[in-house]
Amino acid sequence: MTEQGACTIGTPPTSTSADAPPAVAVRGITKRFPGVVANKDITFSVRKGSIHALVGENGAGKSTLMKILYGVQRPDEGTIAIDGREVTFHGPSDAIAAGVGMVFQHVKLADNFTVTENVVLGAEKLHGIGDGAQAEIRRISKEYGLGVDPEALVSDLGVGARQRVEILKVLYRGARILILDEPTAVLVPQEVDELFDNLKTLTAEGLTIIFISHKLDEVRAVADDITVIRRGTTVGSADPRTVTSRELGELMVGREMPSPQTQESTVTDRAVLVVENVRLERPGGRDVLDDVSLTVHAGEVLGIAGVEGNGQDELVEVIMGMRDPSAGRIYLGGKDITDWPTRRIREAGVGYVPADRHRHGLLLEAPLWENRILGHQTQAPNVSGPFINARGAQRDTTRIVEDYDVRTPSIHVTAGSLSGGNQQKLIIGREMAHEPRVLVAAHPTRGVDVGAQAAIWDHIKQARHEGLAVLLLTADLEELRGLSDTIRVISEGRLSEELPPTTSPGDLGAAMTGGSGIPDHVPPTEPTRTSGATGATRADDPSTHQQEPTR
C-alpha cells in the first residue's frame, strides 16, 4: 500500500540515491472551489532525474494540481517541497525562479515570429534579444538534442518541432523541473518517438519531468514512475515495467476499460456527403486542398488521418461553408450545398464537432444552457417563433447532462468551469440532439480521459448503427483504426486511396509524415455495404449508388 492506503500495482523503483531528496514532494494538497473540492489530500513524490507520469480522468484534479505546482493557484492545505526545501509560490514567476517550468497542451507560439523571437519573448533580460540569445538557444538545443533552428520561422515548423520550441522556452528560463501537459496530443507516432528520445536525453542530463497524459501505452513506454489520481485524490501508484494499460485505465476510472473497436459493419450504399474535386488556393503558393474527393455513406465512419497543417482544417471549413472552394462541388444527399452559408448547412442536418472546442465550439464565459443553443439558434427547442426559448434550451441541456454524463453541479455554471472531457461531451450531446444526417467530427476525443473517450466512442458507434454518416478527423490512431470503416490519409492537401482499418499504426504514421510506409496507390479494401443500417450484406456495386450526384 502507498501513502493514504492507495493501491500499488507492481513495485515502484527506489530512489537512485538514498540521501537525495525528491525533486518534488507534494504532501496533503487540498484545493476547494465553491461547491467542489478539486484536490483532496494529494500526496506523491518525484525522483530527481526521472520521468514521473500523472494520470487520471478529466476532472480528476490534475490541472488544478499542476496550476498549484506552477504557482497559478495556491492550495488551501498541504505543502510542496522542491529539492527538499519547502516552497510557497505566489505566481508562475516564483515557480520559474525555483526551477519549475510548464509546457501547456495547446502550443502558444507566434507564427510570424522566429524561434528565437518566440523563446526570448518575456525573458529579454536573460541574454538580450540579439546574438547572445541566439547563441544560448543553439547551445540548449544542441545539448538536449532538440534539433531546433533558432532562425526558423515558426509558421514553417511542423507540430513536433513546435512542441520542442515550447520545451526550449522553458529550458531557456532555467527550468530543471518540467511539467508537460498532454505533450503528445497532436503528434503522430514518429514524432512521439522523437519527443520521448528528447525527454530521455533531458533526464540523462539531470532534469526531472512530470508527464501528464491520457495515452496509457505512451505513459508505460516513457515513464519511470506513475501516480494515478481519481476524483481529486491519489488512488494508487504503478511500476510502468509491469503494469498493463488495462490495469492503469481501470485504476483511473474505477471500472472496466472500453475499446473503440466496431464489431459489425453498418455501411449502406446511400451516399450522404460527397466532396468532388475540391481545390482551395493559397495565394502565392501550392493549393491547400488539391483535387480532394470523398464520399461518406449512411452508417459509415470515414476516417481521415494526417499531421496537423496538411489541409484537414481547411477541408472541414469548406464542408461547413466557412470557406469557398476555388473549384469543385459539395453535395449533401444529392443536393449541391457548395454555395450554402454555414447556418443553412447546419439546418440541413450537418453536425459539427470542431478541432478546438475553446475557440470554435463553446462560449466559455456563458452558462451551459446558452452553449446548448450555440450553432442551433434557429432550431427547436432553442426557439419559439422568432424568440429564444430559454426554458426549452434549459430542459434539453438537463437531458444532455444526464444522457451524456456531463459532470457539472448545474446547467447554469459557465462552460469554462468544466473539465475538457465534460466540455467535449456537452458538444457531442448538443450536436447529436438534432439527429444530424452527417457528423463532421474533428479530433472528438482530443485531450479527454479514457472514461469520456469511451462515452464519446459509444455515442458515435450507436449513431453510426442508426444510419449516421461520420467524417472523422483524428490523430489518435487507435481511435482511427477502431471506429473507421475506411481510412484515408491527407498529406499536403491530397488524399490517399482508401485504406482498410487494419492498416498498421506504423504504416499510417509513415503515410502521415510523407514516408514510404504506404505506396501511392494501395488497392482499397471495399467496405461492406448494406441496404440499410441493418440487413443483408453484399459486395459494393458502384452502379447502386443512386444517391450520388451525376458527375
N, C-alpha and C positions, 0 to 999 in steps of 0.2 A: 504493500500500500504506500502511496505517496502522501505528502502533506495533505491535511484535511480529509484523509481517508479515501482519497481518489484512487481510481483503478490504474494499475500499471500493466501495460502489455509489453512483455519482454523485459530485459534488464538494461536500463539506460546506461550508456558508457559513463565511466567515472571521470572526474576531472583529470586533466593532463598533469596537474601538479597539486599535491595535497596542500601546499602552502598558498597557492594562488587564489585570491578571492574571485568570485564570478564577475564577469564583465558587467552584468546587470543582475540585480537581485530585487525582485518585486515581492513585497510582503503585505498581505492583508488589504490590498487595494479595493476600496469601495467608492462608487460614484453614483449619486442619486440625482434624478431629474424629477420634476413634478409628475407624479403618477407612475413612475417607473424607476427601478433600480437597474442601471446599466451594467455595473460591475459590483460583485459581492464577494469580498474576501478572496480576491485573486492572489495566488502565490505561485511563483516559479522562479527559477534562476537560469542564467545563460552562461555557459562556459566561455571563457576568453578564447578567441581564435576558432570558434565553431559556427556552424550554421544551425540556428535553432528555429524550427518551424512552429508556427502558431496557427492552429486550425480550429474551425468552428463554423456553425451556421451563420448566415446573415442575421443580425440582431442578437448574436450571442455575446456581444460586448467587445469584440476585437478592435473595432475602430475607436471606440471610446478609450480603451486601454492604450492604444498606440498614440492617441492625441495626448493622453496624460504623460506618456513616456517622452513625447516630443515637446511638452510644455504648452500645448494649445489649451489644455484644460487642467485644472487642479483637482486632486482626489479629495473626497470628504474624509476618508480614513486610509491608513496604510502608509508605507514608506517605499522609497526607491533608493537603491544604492548603486553607484557606478564605480566599478573597480574597488569595492569595499568601502566607499565613502558615501554616506547618506547625503542626498541632494534634494533641493526644493526648486522646481522650475516655475518661474513666473511668466514665461513666454518661450517661444522657439529659440530666441537668441540665447537664453540661458542654456538650453539643451545643446545648441551648437557649440557654445563655449565649453561645455562639458564633454564634447566629442561625440555627440549623438546627432545623426543626420537621418532624414526620412525621404525616401523616393516614393511619391504617390502613384496610385494606379493609373490615373489619367495624366499622360505626358503634358507638361505645361511649358512648351518651348515656343519662341517666336520664330515662325517660319522664315521671315525675311531678314533674320539675323544670322551671323556665322556662329559656329560652335563657340569660338572664343567670346563673342559678344554675349551669348546666352549664359555661358558659365560665369563670366565676370559680373553680369548684371546683379546689382545689390551687394557685391563684395569687392567693389573697386579699390578699397583701401588696402587689400591684402597684397596685391602685386601690381597695382596700377591697371591701366587699360591697354598698354602697348606691348612691346616686345617681351617685357618681363612676364606679363600674364600669359602670353602665348607660349613662352619657354616653359613655364611651370605646368601648363596644361599638357604640353608634349611630354614632359617628364613623367607626370602622373599616368598618362595614357600608356606610355611605354612600360613603366614599372609594373602596372597591374594588368597589362595585356588587353587593354580596352580597344586598341586599334582605331582611335578617333582622330581625324584630321582637324586641327584647330581652325583651319581656314575654310573648311567646307560650309556651304550654306545649308541650314537645317532643312529647308524645303526639298533639298536633293537627297536627303538621307532616308533610308528605309526605317521600318518600325524598330527593328532590333538595334540599329545604330542610334536611334533617338533614345532608346532605353539606356544605352551606355553613356550617352551625353548626360542624362539625368544623374546617373551614378557618379560621373565625373564631376558634376556640380557639387555634389555632397562631399566628395573627397577633396576637392579644391578648398573647401571651407574647413578642412582639418578633421573631418569625422573619422573616428576609429570604431564606432558602432553604427551600423547601417540598418535602418528599418525599411524593408522592401514590401510594399503593399500590392499584392497581386501582380508581380512583375512580368509574368508570362501570359497575361490575359489575352494579348493580341499578337503573340508570337507563334510562328509555325515551328514544327519540331526541330529543324536545323538551327533556328535562332535560339530556341530554348537550350539546345546543347551548347551553343556558343556562350550564352549567358551563364550557364552552370559552370563552364570552364573558367569564365571570368570570376565567378564567386569563389571557386576553389583557390584561384590564384590570390584573391583578396585575403582569404582566411589563412593561406600559407604564409602571407606576409604579416600575420598577427591581427588582422581586423576581425571583428565579430559581426555576424549578420543575424537579424531577426527576420524571418521569411514568412510572410502571410500568403496563404494560397488555399484555393478550394480544390486544386487538382492533386488528388491524393497520390497518384502514381509519381508525379513530379516531386512531391514532398518526400516520398520514400527514397527517391533517387538522389536527392541533393542534401537532405538534412542529416545532421549528426544526432539531434535530439528532437523530440516532438512533444508539445504540450497541447492538450485538447481543452477547449472552452465550450460549455453548453449553458445557455440561458444565464449568462453573466458570471459564471464561476468556473474555476478549473475542475474538471471531472476526471482527468487522467493524464498519463504520460505514456510514451511508447518508444521502443527501440526501432528505428527505421530498417534495421538489418533483418528483423524477424517479423514485424507486424505486416499484415496484408492490408490492401486498400479497403477491402470489405470490412475488416475489423475496425479500421480507423473511422470509416464512414458511419458504422453502426454506433460507435462511441460518440461521434459528433451529434447524430440526430436521435439516438436512443431507440432506433428501430431498424428493421432490415433494409439493406441498401437496394435501390432500384436500378433499372437498366433502360437505356433509350431504345433497345432493340425492338423493332417492329416484327411481330410474329407472322402476319399474313398480308398478302397484297390486296389492296382495295382500289388499285388504279383502274379507271374506266377508259373508254375510248372517246370521252367527251372533252374536247379541248375547251378550257375556260379562259386561260390567259395565253395570248400569243404575242410574242415580240418578234418582229420581222425586219431583218436587215437594218437595224438601228445603228446610226452613227451619231456621235457627238463630237464636234470640232473643238479643239483647243487653239485659241489664237496664237499663231506663230509657232506651233509645234505639232506633234503627232496627235491623232484623234484620241480622245479619252475613251470613247467606245468605237470599236472598229467592226462594223458589219455583224452586230450581235443579233442572233436569232435563237429563240427558245419557245417551248410550248409546255404549259403546265395543265394537266388533265384533272378532272374531278377525282378526288380520292388519292391524289398523288402528292408526294413531297419531292420537289426538285431541289436538290442541294447545290449551292454554289460555293466553291472553296476558293480562297485566294488571299494573298498577303494584302493588307490594307494599302490603299493608294493605287490599286490596279484597275479601278473603274467600277467597283461594286457600289460605292455610294452614289455615283452618277447614274448607274443603271436603275437603282431604286428611285432616285429623284425623277428620272424620265418616266418611269412607270406610274409614279404617283402624281404626275402633272406639275412637278416643281421646276422642271426644265423642259425646254422644247428641243427635240432631237433635230440634228442637222439633216437627217434623212431617215427613211424607214417609217413603219407604222406599228401601232399597238392596238390589239383587239381584246375586248372583253366579251366572252360569249358570242363572238361573231360580229360585234359592233365595233366600229372604229372609234377609239377613245383618244387618239393621238393628240387632238387639239382641245380636249376637255380640260376645264380647270380642276384643281385638286378637290374642291368641295363636291363637284358633280361625280368625280370618280369614287369618292368615299360613299356618296349616297347610292351609287350603283352597286355597291357591295364589295369594295376592296378594303380589307382591314390592314392596318399598318402598325408594326412594332419597330420603332426606329432604333438605329445602332446606338445613339447617345440619348438615353432616356431623360437626362437632365436638360439638354439643350432643345430636344425636339419632341419629347414625349410627355412632359409634365410642367406645370406651373408650381415650382417648389414652395412658393410662399402662399399658395392658395390651398383651401381645405380639400380633402379627398373628394367630396361630392362635387365640387366645381371641376376637379380634374376628370371626374366621370363624364362631364359634358364635353370636355375638350375634344375637338375634331368631329363632334357629332351634334353641333349646336342646332341643327335643323331637324333632328330626328327624335321621335318619342323614345323613352319617356321624358326626355330633357326639355321638351317644349309642349306648350298647349296653345294652339293657334300661333299668333306671332310672338308670344311671350315665353320666357324661360319658365319651366315648371320645376321650381326648386324642390317641392315635396316629392315629385316623381323621380327626380335625379337622386335625391337622398334615399328614397326607398330602394332604388336599384343599386345604389352604392352599398347599402347594407347587405343586399343579396350577394353582390360580388365579393364583399369582405368575407361572408360566410362560405360561399361556394368555392372560393379560391384561396381560402385560409390566409387572408391578408391580416397579419398580426398588428393590430392597432387598438389603442384604447377608445377611439371614437372616429367616426367619419368626418368629424369637424376639425381634427388636427391637420396640420399642413403636410403636404406630400414630402417636403424636405425633412420632416421628422422621422420618416420611415427608413428602415434599412433598405439597401439596394434590392435585395430579393423581394421584399414586400412591395416596393415601388413597381418592380417588374411584374409581379402577379396582379397588381391593380391594372396595369396597362393591358396585359393579356385578357383579363376579365372584361375590361371596357371594350376591347376590340371584338371579342367573341360574343358580347351581348347583342350585337346587331346581326348575328348569323351571317357573316360575310360569305361570299362565293369564293373569294381568293383572300389568303392572308400572306402579305409580304412581311416576312419576319427576319430582321437583320440582327444577328447576334442575340437571340431571345433569352439566352441564359448567361450572358457575359457578366462576370462579377457576382454571380449568385451562388449560394451554397448548395450542397447536394440535395437537401430537402426541398428547397424552392425549385431547383433544377428538375427534380423528379416530378413535382407537381405540374410544371410547365410542359414537360415531355408528355405526361399523361393527357393533358388538355389538347395538345396538338394531335396526338395519336387518336384520341376519341373523335375530334372534329374531322380528321382525315377519314376515319372509318365511316363517318356520316356524309362524306362526299366533298369536304372542303379541299380546294386546291391550295397548296402551300408552296411558296417560293422561299426557301430557307437559305440565308447567307450567314455563314458561321466559320470561325477559325478553329472551333473545337472539333477535332477530327473524330473523337468518339461520338459526339452528337451527330455530326455529319453522316458518318457511316451507319449509325444506329437508326436514325429517323428517315433517311432519304431512300426513296425508291430508285432514283437515278442521281448521279453526281456529274457536275461539270466544273471545270477549273477555269477561273478568269485570270488572265495574265496579260498585262499591258493592253487592256481593253478588248481582248479577244477571248472567246470561249473555246474550250477544248471540245472534242467529241464527247458523247455520252460515255460515262464510266460506271461500272457496277459498284454498289456499296461495299462489295468485298475487296475492292482495291486497297492495298496495304497503306497504312499511315505513312510509311517511308516513301512510297511512290507518289502519294498525294502531296506530301511535303516537297518532294523534288519538283513536281509539276508546278506547285505554287510559287516556288522560288526560281523558276526558269531552268531547273536542272533537266537531266536526261532520264529521269526515272520513268516517264511515260512517253512513248513515241507521240509524234504529232497527230497521228491518226490511229486511235485504238478502236478495233471493231466493237461497237457498242453491244452491250447485253440488253436486249429488248425487255422492257418491263412487261409483266403480265397484265393484260387489260381484262376488265370485266364489263358487263353491260350495265352495271350499277355498282353501288357501294358493296353489295354482296351479289353473288350469282355465279354462274358457271364461267370458268376462265377459258380463254382461247388465245392463240398467238395473235400478236398485233398485226393488223392489216391496214396499211395506210389508206386504203380505199374506204374504210369505215369511218374516217374522221370527218363526218358530215358537218360538225360544228366549226371546223377550222375554216377561216375565210379563204375565198378564192385568191390565188396569187396573181 
